[in-house]
Amino acid sequence: MNSRFACIGVGNLGAAIVKGILNNHLFEISNILLINRNEERLKKLEKELSCAVSKTISEKLKNYSLILLAIKPQDFEACAEEINLNLNKEATVVSVMAGITCAKLKKLLPNAKSYVRVMPNLPVHIGQGVSVIYADKDIEQTEIDNIEDIFNSVGISYVVNDEELIDVATSIIAGGPGFIFQILNDLKSVITNFGFDTETSNELVLNTLIGSLNYYVESEEDLDSLVGKVASKGGTTREGLNVIQDKKLKETFKEIFEASIKRAKELSK
Ligand SMILES: NC(=O)c1ccc[n+]([C@@H]2O[C@H](COP(=O)([O-])OP(=O)(O)OC[C@H]3O[C@@H](n4cnc5c(N)ncnc54)[C@H](OP(=O)(O)O)[C@@H]3O)[C@@H](O)[C@H]2O)c1
């Protein structure tokens, strides 16, 4: 990419994205600036990634046209004025901060040219993240393509045209791994109750899940026919599936997501 990239807040998520960028050679190292207030962390990043670093948000920022904001939402207001004063008028601000709307970005960072929100999730750390991207109007397609390339460097990304879907993504995508881990944990403890030891229960749950998902991906069959493949009439799986239906598991999932999306919307206000 021809533009220059700065990351403000290089913590867990920021560092994972910067590593994806470097591994995929999306920007020249000399065109990357990492800004983090934690000096110890900054030194570690400088040594590990060999990029230019800065402890403060300074005039240097004016030389960068793509700015990733990866600080916690609660830290944003305190540094927004400093960022705004040092923004290049052609800069695009890409925020991964949960609950900070484009309207708020525009209000606190009026000097930027364009605003983009992205909601990634934890597996970006292993290059298997899912990210949902929303770009405010007045942004060129080539720039959206560049932002997609950045998030594809740590997984896969999807562009949406409705900012409300970022709240949905905050719940389903960013929160998704949390729900999955909890479900795995519950499955594990149930299996343990049936007599397997904890370690074996963990492996049974994990390997059954991994095998099923890989089979789904490789078979290219639809989910209904895969269920039918496992559950024969009058058999053991059918008996268990009846309980899933009786207990309205689908309704429970809907409730889980609705509660989480409601909270995401409250935080966006
Ligand atoms: N982690 C995820 O899976 C995930 C998923 C989706 C979205 N997000 C969003 O990503 C953002 C970052 O999350 P994270 O987990 O990476 O947080 P994090 O590890 O705390 O990283 C944020 C970093 O920014 C630094 N920072 C704060 N204010 C700064 C300032 N004014 N100038 C320079 N550096 C500053 C912090 O320094 P200190 O250490 O001194 O506080 C910290 O090192 C959040 O807004 C979150 O909503 C995260």
The ligand as an SDF file (V2000), in Angstrom:
LIG
                    3D

 48 52  0  0  0  0  0  0  0  0999 V2000
   -9.1230   -7.9440   22.4520 N   0  0  0  0  0  0  0  0  0  0  0  0
  -10.1410   -8.2850   21.6550 C   0  0  0  0  0  0  0  0  0  0  0  0
  -10.4030   -9.4840   21.3900 O   0  0  0  0  0  0  0  0  0  0  0  0
  -10.9880   -7.2080   21.0230 C   0  0  0  0  0  0  0  0  0  0  0  0
  -12.0020   -7.5740   20.1110 C   0  0  0  0  0  0  0  0  0  0  0  0
  -12.7400   -6.5390   19.4850 C   0  0  0  0  0  0  0  0  0  0  0  0
  -12.4780   -5.2130   19.7880 C   0  0  0  0  0  0  0  0  0  0  0  0
  -11.5220   -4.9120   20.7000 N   0  0  0  0  0  0  0  0  0  0  0  0
  -11.2450   -3.4940   20.9970 C   0  0  0  0  0  0  0  0  0  0  0  0
   -9.8680   -3.2790   20.8170 O   0  0  0  0  0  0  0  0  0  0  0  0
   -9.4270   -2.2240   21.6620 C   0  0  0  0  0  0  0  0  0  0  0  0
   -8.1240   -2.6440   22.3150 C   0  0  0  0  0  0  0  0  0  0  0  0
   -8.3190   -3.8170   23.0760 O   0  0  0  0  0  0  0  0  0  0  0  0
   -7.0650   -4.6000   23.6920 P   0  0  0  0  0  0  0  0  0  0  0  0
   -7.5980   -5.8450   24.2890 O   0  0  0  0  0  0  0  0  0  0  0  0
   -5.9770   -4.6780   22.6780 O   0  0  0  0  0  0  0  0  0  0  0  0
   -6.6270   -3.5610   24.8530 O   0  0  0  0  0  0  0  0  0  0  0  0
   -5.2000   -3.3920   25.5400 P   0  0  0  0  0  0  0  0  0  0  0  0
   -4.4310   -4.6630   25.4810 O   0  0  0  0  0  0  0  0  0  0  0  0
   -5.4250   -2.7350   26.8510 O   0  0  0  0  0  0  0  0  0  0  0  0
   -4.4360   -2.3610   24.5610 O   0  0  0  0  0  0  0  0  0  0  0  0
   -4.6370   -0.9890   24.5590 C   0  0  0  0  0  0  0  0  0  0  0  0
   -3.2650   -0.3270   24.6640 C   0  0  0  0  0  0  0  0  0  0  0  0
   -3.4260    1.0650   24.4030 O   0  0  0  0  0  0  0  0  0  0  0  0
   -2.6110    1.7760   25.2960 C   0  0  0  0  0  0  0  0  0  0  0  0
   -3.1260    3.1470   25.4200 N   0  0  0  0  0  0  0  0  0  0  0  0
   -4.1940    3.5950   26.0730 C   0  0  0  0  0  0  0  0  0  0  0  0
   -4.3230    4.9370   25.9400 N   0  0  0  0  0  0  0  0  0  0  0  0
   -3.2800    5.3340   25.1770 C   0  0  0  0  0  0  0  0  0  0  0  0
   -2.8520    6.6000   24.6990 C   0  0  0  0  0  0  0  0  0  0  0  0
   -3.4830    7.7260   24.9890 N   0  0  0  0  0  0  0  0  0  0  0  0
   -1.7450    6.6450   23.9140 N   0  0  0  0  0  0  0  0  0  0  0  0
   -1.0730    5.5110   23.6260 C   0  0  0  0  0  0  0  0  0  0  0  0
   -1.4210    4.2900   24.0670 N   0  0  0  0  0  0  0  0  0  0  0  0
   -2.5150    4.2000   24.8390 C   0  0  0  0  0  0  0  0  0  0  0  0
   -2.7290    0.9800   26.5830 C   0  0  0  0  0  0  0  0  0  0  0  0
   -1.7100    1.3050   27.5100 O   0  0  0  0  0  0  0  0  0  0  0  0
   -1.8820    0.8860   29.0680 P   0  0  0  0  0  0  0  0  0  0  0  0
   -1.3450   -0.5180   29.1350 O   0  0  0  0  0  0  0  0  0  0  0  0
   -1.0510    1.8760   29.7920 O   0  0  0  0  0  0  0  0  0  0  0  0
   -3.3280    0.9640   29.4390 O   0  0  0  0  0  0  0  0  0  0  0  0
   -2.6250   -0.4430   26.0430 C   0  0  0  0  0  0  0  0  0  0  0  0
   -1.2790   -0.8640   25.8940 O   0  0  0  0  0  0  0  0  0  0  0  0
  -10.5690   -1.9540   22.6330 C   0  0  0  0  0  0  0  0  0  0  0  0
  -11.1860   -0.7440   22.2890 O   0  0  0  0  0  0  0  0  0  0  0  0
  -11.5400   -3.1100   22.4410 C   0  0  0  0  0  0  0  0  0  0  0  0
  -12.8910   -2.6660   22.5420 O   0  0  0  0  0  0  0  0  0  0  0  0
  -10.7550   -5.8780   21.3300 C   0  0  0  0  0  0  0  0  0  0  0  0
  1  2  1  0
  2  3  2  0
  2  4  1  0
  4  5  1  0
  4 48  2  0
  5  6  2  0
  6  7  1  0
  7  8  2  0
  8  9  1  0
  8 48  1  0
  9 10  1  0
  9 46  1  0
 10 11  1  0
 11 12  1  0
 11 44  1  0
 12 13  1  0
 13 14  1  0
 14 15  2  0
 14 16  1  0
 14 17  1  0
 17 18  1  0
 18 19  2  0
 18 20  1  0
 18 21  1  0
 21 22  1  0
 22 23  1  0
 23 24  1  0
 23 42  1  0
 24 25  1  0
 25 26  1  0
 25 36  1  0
 26 27  1  0
 26 35  1  0
 27 28  2  0
 28 29  1  0
 29 30  1  0
 29 35  2  0
 30 31  1  0
 30 32  2  0
 32 33  1  0
 33 34  2  0
 34 35  1  0
 36 37  1  0
 36 42  1  0
 37 38  1  0
 38 39  2  0
 38 40  1  0
 38 41  1  0
 42 43  1  0
 44 45  1  0
 44 46  1  0
 46 47  1  0
M  CHG  2   8   1  16  -1
M  END
$$$$
